[in-house]
């Protein structure tokens, strides 16, 4: 469902995420359900200088294109709840702007390659940006998670299905 917006944006991927997941069905739905799953990011040569000083961070925030999602839904039944919710109250991938976000563990940098763990991302995913995870900025112990508070513990074992293809 397209929407009228006077602005449009074009993003150039800075690299590609590689993971053991070639199909959406069966993937972990969040990084905490992907503990220890290894992956790799190949950074395009033109962006390698931007990796300077990244090796001292333990975790990274990855922002990527959900390149295998088509269209969007404003109300969805998310993986962890049979009740429908507004798309912006979920982390479901069928969004008006198909952008994903994951926090992963950085284990090594070798040239243009970043070795990562806790990967819940489809193989071949275009990477749009990397930001360092900074606990002092990115962690809020008093935060509330709405309906997720009652079901988030299930994310460690729940796997995706084909509902958001």
N, C-alpha and C positions, 0 to 999 in steps of 0.2 A: 504494500500500500504506500505509494509515494505521497509526500506531503509538500505543500507549497512553502518554500523557504527561499528568500531572496539570496541567501548565501549558500555556496557549496564549497567543499574543501577537497583538496587532492593531497594525499599522503604518499610519500615515497618510502617504501620499506627500507630499513637500515640493515636488514639481514633476514635470516630464515631460522625458525625453530625446528629442530629435529628431535623426534621422540619415538618411542616404540608403538605409538598409536596411529594406525593407518585408517581406522574407522571410528566414527563418532560413538557408535554403540559399544558399550563395555569400558569406556574410559572413566577414570575417577572424575567426580564432579567438582572437586576443589583440591588445592594443593595438600591440605591435611589428609586427604584420602589417597595421596600419591607419595607418601613418605618413602624415600629411598629410590624412587623411580628416576632413572638417570636420563638426561637428554643433553643436547648440545645446541648452541646457537652459532651459526656462521654469520659473521658480520661482513658486510660488503667492504671491500678494501678502502673505498673513499671515506668510510666512517671510523676506521680503526683508531685514528688519533684520539677520538672521543672516549676511548677505553682507558685513557691515562688515569691512574690512581684508583681505578675500580677494584683492583685486586685486594684491597684492604677491607672491603665490605663482605659480610657473610651472606647477605640476602639482597635480592634485586626485585624491583617491581617491573614486570614486563607488561607492556601495552602492545596489543597485537590485533590484527584484523581477523575476525571470525569469517574467514574466506569461504567456508562451505555452508554457511547459513544463507538462505534465500528468504526475502521478505521479513515481515515482523508481525507480532501480535501484541496488542496493548494489554490483553489479559491472558495469562497462561496458568497452567497447572504445573508448578515447578517440580523438580525431582523429589524433594523432601516433604511435600505436602499435597494431599489430594484436592485441597481447596484451591480455587482460582485466586490469583492475586494480580494486581497491576504490574506490568513488566518492570517498572522502576522500583518496585518493592521486592524484586527477585534478582537473581544473578543469571537468569535464563538467557541463552544466547540469541534468540530471535528478537533483536532490538532494532529500533529505528536507525541507529548507527551501529553497525555490527563490529563493535570494539570490545575486546576482552582484556582482562587484567588478571595477572597471577603473581604471587610472591613466591619466588623460588630461592633455593640455596645455591650460591656460587661456590664451586669447588676448585676451579682452576681456570686460568686464561693462558692460552697458547697461541700466539699470533692472532689470527682472525677468529679463533674458536674459543667460546666460553663453555666450559663444562658445568652443568647444572644438575640439581636434584630436586625432587618433589614436583615433578613435571606432570601437569594435567592438561597438556596442550597437544593438539593434533599435529602429526608430522607434516612438515612442509608449510607451517603457518607463517605468513609474512609478519615480521616483527617491525612495529612502528616506532617504539621508543623503549629505552631502559632508564629507570630511575633508581638510585640507591635507596634501599630500605633503611630508614633512620628511626630507631625505636622512640627517641624523644619527640619525633614529629608524627609518627605513623601509628602509634599505639595509644589507645584511650581505654584505660581500665574501667572507667565508669560508663562506657558506651552501652547502649541498649540495641538489641537486634530485632525488635518487633517479633513477628511470628517465627523467625529463625531461632529465637531463644529456646523454644520448646523442642526443636527438631535438629538443631545443628550438630549434635553429637552423632547423628546418623551419617553425616557426610564422610566419615572416615571409611565406611564400608559400602556405601551406595555407589552404584555404577550407572553411567548414562545409558539411555536407550535411544530410540530413533525419533522421539517426539519432536525434536527441534531441527530436523533436517531441512 
